[in-house]
Amino acid sequence: MRKQLLLRAAAALGILAFLAYAGPRVAGRGESFYVQNRQLPAPEYVGTITLCHVVSAKTYQGSVTAFLQERADRFNERHFGVRIAVEGMGEADFQERLSYGRRADMYSFFSGALPETLLQPVEPEEGISLRPGLVAVPCALPWLFSGYVAAAQGEGNPVAALANGAPWPVLDLRAWGDRQRNGESGGEAAFAGPFTDQVCYLGVDKDTAAEKARWCMQFYSYLLSEPTQRMLPALGAFSVRADVAYPYGDSLLVRLDRAYETVRAPDPFAYAQHRQQLLAEATAALRGDEAAKNNFFQRLAIVIEG
């Protein structure tokens, strides 16, 4: 018995001696292991990125500016250290803002609203097929579009009417939607044709720093994602993705979405250069001026086909 007690005491002393020698090393290794494998890097701080939405056109319903802010809020929640702030304004106010040198980091704009010289080249989203007829040009990436209907009456768009060869008048979807909401009679509306200048793009200011520009493109990827594109019916707008269709039903918007199987859209920057001439020529052509009609279609070919 005495021998067993002595053996146990010797074993205990051995364990205590080992711990006294190796304990600090084990603890030190444990602390180092935790630091190396558990400590997260400090979150990247980018700050505020300003997004200016230029309201030169409107979708069937709702506010594109509000939609963008809602999406920016969700994006901000997912990316600590980044805050996208959205501001909407009409085209005249936007031009006045530019005259004061107040530029944003990125812009949401419809065809013809911005010059290419304001923007920097960006890489389009990879692996996503756009609806035929919609293209991402070096400084402008499409993210939604709207269109036109042929109606029995109303103040129409001469360019859309002549470009589509549709009977007058041709109304944009916001004008048609407002008429319906106001209870105005006007009969049935029909698909006007594949031409639309109501394609909304995202562009990055030419002086936006590289790190912020990278986050601008991440926000564009978020706008182009399938879940976000499936939210566009809230605006009565159509997805630019080839694989996202309007929800099933018998409404006018569903029929138009199917009709826009291929879109005939102008280059947004060529359209900015020729928009006023196209409007003047279309107006004169619809009054019977054949020379203006010929000039219109020649100019239209330039802005669509290059």
C-alpha positions in Angstrom: 0.0 0.0 0.0 2.8 2.4 1.0 4.6 1.6 -2.3 1.4 2.4 -4.3 1.0 5.7 -2.5 4.6 6.7 -3.2 4.1 5.8 -6.9 1.0 8.0 -7.1 2.7 10.9 -5.4 5.6 10.6 -7.8 3.3 10.6 -10.8 1.4 13.7 -9.4 4.7 15.5 -8.9 5.7 14.7 -12.5 2.5 16.0 -13.9 2.8 19.3 -11.9 6.4 19.7 -13.0 5.4 19.2 -16.7 2.6 21.8 -16.4 4.9 24.2 -14.7 7.3 23.9 -17.6 5.0 23.6 -20.6 1.9 25.5 -19.4 3.0 29.0 -20.5 4.0 27.6 -23.9 0.6 25.9 -24.4 -1.2 29.0 -23.3 1.0 31.2 -25.5 0.3 28.9 -28.5 -3.4 29.0 -27.7 -3.4 32.8 -27.7 -1.5 32.9 -31.0 -3.7 30.3 -32.5 -6.8 32.4 -31.6 -5.3 35.6 -32.9 -4.4 34.0 -36.2 -7.5 32.0 -36.8 -10.3 33.9 -35.0 -9.6 37.6 -35.2 -11.4 39.1 -38.2 -9.8 41.9 -40.3 -11.1 45.4 -39.7 -14.1 46.2 -41.9 -13.3 48.3 -45.0 -14.5 51.9 -44.6 -15.5 53.5 -47.9 -17.8 56.2 -46.7 -20.7 57.7 -48.6 -21.2 57.1 -52.3 -23.7 59.5 -53.9 -26.1 58.3 -56.6 -28.0 60.8 -58.6 -31.1 59.6 -60.5 -31.9 61.9 -63.4 -35.7 62.0 -63.9 -36.0 62.6 -67.6 -38.6 59.8 -67.9 -40.9 57.9 -65.6 -42.1 54.3 -65.3 -45.7 53.2 -65.4 -46.1 53.9 -61.6 -44.1 54.7 -58.5 -40.8 56.4 -58.1 -37.5 55.1 -59.5 -35.7 57.4 -57.0 -37.5 55.8 -54.1 -36.9 52.3 -55.5 -33.2 53.0 -55.8 -33.1 54.3 -52.2 -34.8 51.2 -50.9 -32.3 49.0 -52.7 -29.4 51.2 -51.5 -30.7 50.8 -47.9 -30.6 47.0 -48.3 -27.2 47.1 -49.9 -25.9 49.3 -47.1 -27.1 46.9 -44.5 -25.1 44.1 -46.1 -21.9 46.1 -46.5 -20.7 47.7 -43.3 -18.5 50.8 -44.1 -20.4 51.6 -47.3 -23.3 54.0 -47.5 -25.0 54.8 -50.8 -27.1 57.9 -50.7 -29.7 58.5 -53.5 -30.9 61.8 -54.8 -33.4 62.3 -57.6 -33.9 65.4 -59.7 -35.3 66.6 -63.0 -33.0 67.0 -66.0 -33.0 70.8 -65.8 -32.1 70.7 -62.1 -29.4 68.2 -62.8 -27.8 70.4 -65.5 -27.9 73.3 -63.1 -26.2 71.2 -60.5 -23.5 70.2 -63.0 -22.9 73.9 -63.8 -22.0 74.5 -60.2 -19.5 71.6 -60.3 -21.6 69.4 -58.0 -21.1 66.0 -59.4 -22.1 62.6 -57.9 -20.1 59.4 -57.7 -22.6 57.6 -60.0 -25.7 58.3 -62.0 -28.9 56.5 -62.9 -30.3 58.0 -66.2 -32.4 57.4 -69.2 -31.2 57.4 -72.8 -30.1 60.9 -73.9 -29.9 62.5 -70.5 -26.1 62.4 -69.9 -23.1 63.0 -72.2 -20.5 60.2 -72.4 -17.8 62.7 -71.4 -19.2 62.9 -67.8 -18.5 59.2 -67.2 -15.7 56.7 -66.9 -15.5 53.3 -68.7 -16.8 50.4 -66.6 -16.9 46.6 -67.2 -20.3 45.1 -67.8 -21.7 42.3 -65.6 -20.4 38.9 -66.7 -22.5 35.8 -67.1 -25.8 37.6 -67.5 -27.7 37.7 -70.9 -29.4 41.0 -71.5 -32.7 41.1 -73.4 -32.0 41.2 -77.2 -31.6 44.7 -78.4 -30.2 46.0 -75.0 -26.5 46.4 -74.7 -24.0 47.6 -72.1 -21.9 50.3 -73.7 -18.5 51.2 -72.2 -19.9 54.0 -69.9 -23.5 53.0 -69.4 -25.0 49.8 -68.1 -28.8 49.2 -68.4 -30.8 48.1 -65.4 -34.5 48.7 -66.3 -36.6 49.9 -69.2 -40.1 51.1 -70.0 -41.9 51.8 -73.2 -44.9 53.0 -75.2 -48.4 52.2 -76.2 -50.6 53.3 -79.1 -53.7 54.9 -77.8 -56.9 56.5 -79.1 -56.1 59.9 -77.8 -53.7 61.9 -75.7 -50.5 63.9 -76.0 -48.1 61.5 -77.7 -44.4 61.2 -78.4 -43.6 62.0 -82.1 -40.3 60.2 -82.0 -41.7 57.0 -80.6 -44.7 57.1 -83.0 -42.6 57.6 -86.1 -39.8 55.2 -85.1 -42.4 52.4 -84.5 -44.6 53.2 -87.4 -47.5 53.3 -85.0 -50.7 55.2 -85.4 -50.8 58.5 -83.6 -50.8 59.1 -80.6 -48.2 57.0 -78.9 -48.0 57.5 -75.2 -45.3 56.5 -72.8 -46.4 54.1 -70.1 -46.4 56.7 -67.3 -48.8 58.9 -69.3 -51.1 56.0 -70.0 -51.0 54.8 -66.4 -51.9 58.3 -65.1 -54.8 58.4 -67.5 -56.1 55.1 -66.2 -55.6 56.1 -62.6 -57.5 59.4 -63.2 -60.4 57.5 -64.7 -60.0 59.0 -68.1 -61.5 57.1 -71.0 -59.3 56.2 -73.9 -60.2 52.7 -75.0 -57.7 49.9 -75.2 -53.9 50.5 -75.5 -51.8 48.4 -77.9 -48.1 47.6 -78.2 -46.6 50.5 -80.2 -43.5 48.7 -81.4 -40.0 47.6 -80.3 -38.4 51.1 -80.3 -38.0 52.7 -76.9 -35.7 55.4 -75.6 -36.8 54.7 -72.0 -33.9 52.5 -71.1 -32.4 53.4 -67.7 -28.7 53.1 -67.2 -26.1 53.2 -64.5 -22.9 55.1 -65.0 -19.9 56.1 -62.8 -18.5 59.7 -62.8 -15.2 60.1 -64.5 -13.6 61.5 -61.3 -14.9 58.8 -58.9 -11.9 57.1 -57.3 -11.1 53.5 -58.1 -12.2 52.1 -54.7 -15.6 53.9 -54.8 -16.0 52.9 -58.5 -15.5 49.3 -57.5 -18.4 49.6 -55.0 -20.5 51.4 -57.6 -20.1 48.3 -59.8 -21.0 46.0 -56.9 -24.2 48.0 -56.5 -24.9 47.6 -60.2 -24.5 43.9 -59.8 -27.0 44.0 -57.0 -29.5 45.9 -59.2 -29.0 43.4 -62.0 -29.4 40.4 -59.7 -32.4 38.2 -60.3 -34.2 39.0 -57.0 -33.9 42.7 -57.6 -34.9 42.5 -61.2 -38.0 40.6 -60.1 -39.0 43.6 -58.0 -39.3 45.9 -61.0 -43.1 45.2 -61.5 -43.6 47.4 -58.5 -42.7 50.2 -60.9 -44.5 48.8 -63.8 -41.0 48.5 -65.4 -39.4 45.7 -67.4 -36.3 43.7 -66.6 -33.2 44.0 -68.8 -32.4 40.4 -68.2 -33.3 37.9 -70.8 -34.3 35.3 -68.1 -36.6 37.5 -66.0 -40.2 37.9 -67.3 -43.1 40.0 -66.0 -45.4 38.0 -63.6 -48.0 35.9 -65.4 -51.4 37.4 -65.9 -53.6 39.2 -68.4 -52.6 42.8 -67.7 -51.3 45.2 -70.3 -47.9 45.2 -68.8 -47.6 41.4 -69.1 -48.6 41.6 -72.8 -46.1 44.4 -73.4 -43.3 42.5 -71.7 -43.9 39.5 -74.0 -44.1 41.9 -77.0 -40.7 43.4 -76.1 -39.1 40.0 -77.0 -36.5 42.2 -78.8 -36.0 45.8 -77.9 -34.9 48.5 -80.5 -33.0 51.0 -78.3 -30.7 53.8 -79.3 -27.2 54.3 -78.0 -27.7 56.5 -75.0 -25.0 58.9 -75.9 -25.6 59.1 -79.6 -29.2 59.8 -78.6 -28.1 62.6 -76.4 -26.5 64.3 -79.4 -29.4 63.9 -81.7 -32.5 63.9 -79.5 -33.6 67.5 -80.2 -33.2 67.1 -84.0 -35.1 63.8 -83.9 -38.0 65.4 -82.1 -38.1 68.3 -84.5 -37.9 66.1 -87.6 -40.5 63.6 -86.2 -42.9 66.4 -85.5 -42.6 67.9 -89.0 -42.8 64.4 -90.6 -46.1 63.6 -88.8 -47.5 66.8 -90.3 -46.6 65.6 -93.8 -43.1 66.9 -94.4 -41.4 64.1 -96.5 -38.0 65.6 -96.3 -38.1 65.7 -92.6 -39.3 62.1 -92.6 -36.3 61.0 -94.6 -33.9 63.0 -92.4 -35.5 61.4 -89.3 -35.0 57.8 -90.4 -31.4 58.5 -91.5 -30.7 60.1 -88.1 -32.5 57.2 -86.3 -30.3 54.7 -88.0 -27.2 56.6 -86.7 -28.4 56.5 -83.1 -29.4 52.8 -83.2 -27.0 51.2 -85.6 -24.1 53.6 -85.3 
